[in-house]
Amino acid sequence: MEVIETGMTREKEQGHCWIWKSVAGRDDNLLCVAALVADAMVVKTVMNHFDPEGE
């Protein structure tokens, strides 16, 4: 929930986005959520070692 609430967001395409956040103390940074945003947010995938520049 912290990643979704306070992370950085980039829209991938209409209604689809990446949300990511570096979490202190975790070896698997960055954590990322691939989400579908409509009437409700649907988390499709959670990834670690995310690279927002190399998506």
C-alpha positions in Angstrom: 0.0 0.0 0.0 2.9 2.4 0.8 4.2 2.0 -2.8 0.7 2.9 -4.2 0.1 5.8 -1.8 3.5 7.5 -1.9 5.4 6.2 -4.9 6.3 7.8 -8.2 3.8 7.3 -11.0 4.1 7.2 -14.8 1.3 6.5 -17.1 2.2 3.7 -19.5 -0.8 3.9 -21.7 -4.4 5.0 -21.3 -5.5 3.7 -17.8 -2.3 1.7 -17.2 0.5 2.9 -15.1 3.7 2.0 -13.2 4.0 3.1 -9.6 7.4 2.6 -8.0 9.3 3.5 -4.8 12.7 2.9 -3.3 12.2 1.3 0.1 15.1 1.8 2.6 16.5 -1.4 4.1 15.4 -3.6 1.2 17.9 -5.4 -1.1 15.4 -5.7 -3.9 14.8 -2.0 -4.7 13.1 -0.5 -6.6 9.7 -2.0 -5.9 7.1 -1.4 -8.6 3.4 -2.0 -9.1 1.8 -2.3 -12.6 -1.7 -1.1 -12.1 -4.9 -0.6 -14.1 -6.7 2.6 -13.1 -10.5 3.0 -13.8 -13.3 3.1 -11.2 -11.0 1.1 -9.0 -7.3 0.4 -9.0 -6.3 -3.2 -9.9 -2.8 -4.3 -9.1 -1.7 -6.5 -12.0 1.9 -7.2 -11.1 4.4 -6.4 -8.3 8.1 -6.3 -9.3 11.4 -5.8 -7.6 14.6 -4.4 -9.1 12.5 -2.2 -11.3 14.3 0.2 -13.7 11.9 3.1 -14.6 14.3 4.1 -17.4 14.4 0.6 -19.0 10.8 -0.4 -18.6 
